[in-house]
Amino acid sequence: MVFLVVYVDDILLTGNNEAEISSLKAFLDYTFKIKDLGQAHYFLGIEILHTDYSVLLTQRKFTNELLQEFDCSSVHTITCPLDYNVKLQPDEGEPLANPSPYRD
């Protein structure tokens, strides 16, 4: 399996068949004269981190830039008292006795 991702003039090529990838790169180079920049580290705002067993995709850099743009880079995290899987309903449950620890 080979995946070819194209955005304007950037191409990301990956897959699990090295021979097919090499063949496709040769075809693309013959047709369009491409430049192989090696292993991807950043593509369309997504950081690509390679480990021995996997590939991790993250938007850490984008998120940090967004926080800086809106003057929120020094804001600290706040714990949420709710289970992440709970579906809140406006007419169910009791209000928290002391909600101040969960406010900024």
URJOBEL-V415100 format. One record per residue. N is the residue number from 1. SS is DSSP state (~ for helix, > for strand, _ for the rest). NEAR is the number of other C-alpha atoms within 12 Angstrom. Layout:
BEGIN
((N/SS/NEAR) (N/SS/NEAR))
END
This chain:
BEGIN
((1/_/13) (2/>/18) (3/>/17) (4/>/17) (5/>/15) (6/>/13) (7/>/11) (8/_/8) (9/_/12) (10/>/17) (11/>/26) (12/>/28) (13/>/28) (14/>/23) (15/>/16) (16/_/12) (17/_/14) (18/~/15) (19/~/14) (20/~/18) (21/~/21) (22/~/18) (23/~/15) (24/~/26) (25/~/27) (26/~/17) (27/~/14) (28/~/18) (29/~/15) (30/~/12) (31/~/10) (32/~/13) (33/_/11) (34/_/18) (35/_/15) (36/_/18) (37/_/13) (38/_/13) (39/_/16) (40/_/21) (41/_/20) (42/>/23) (43/>/23) (44/_/21) (45/_/17) (46/>/18) (47/>/20) (48/>/21) (49/>/19) (50/>/15) (51/_/9) (52/_/7) (53/_/7) (54/_/9) (55/>/16) (56/>/17) (57/>/19) (58/>/19) (59/_/19) (60/~/17) (61/~/19) (62/~/17) (63/~/17) (64/~/18) (65/~/15) (66/~/15) (67/~/16) (68/~/14) (69/~/12) (70/_/12) (71/_/11) (72/_/14) (73/_/14) (74/_/11) (75/_/12) (76/_/11) (77/_/12) (78/_/13) (79/_/14) (80/_/14) (81/_/17) (82/_/15) (83/_/9) (84/_/9) (85/_/7) (86/_/10) (87/_/11) (88/_/13) (89/_/8) (90/_/8) (91/_/8) (92/_/9) (93/_/11) (94/_/11) (95/_/12) (96/_/12) (97/_/9) (98/_/10) (99/~/15) (100/~/12) (101/~/13) (102/~/15) (103/_/12) (104/_/11))
END
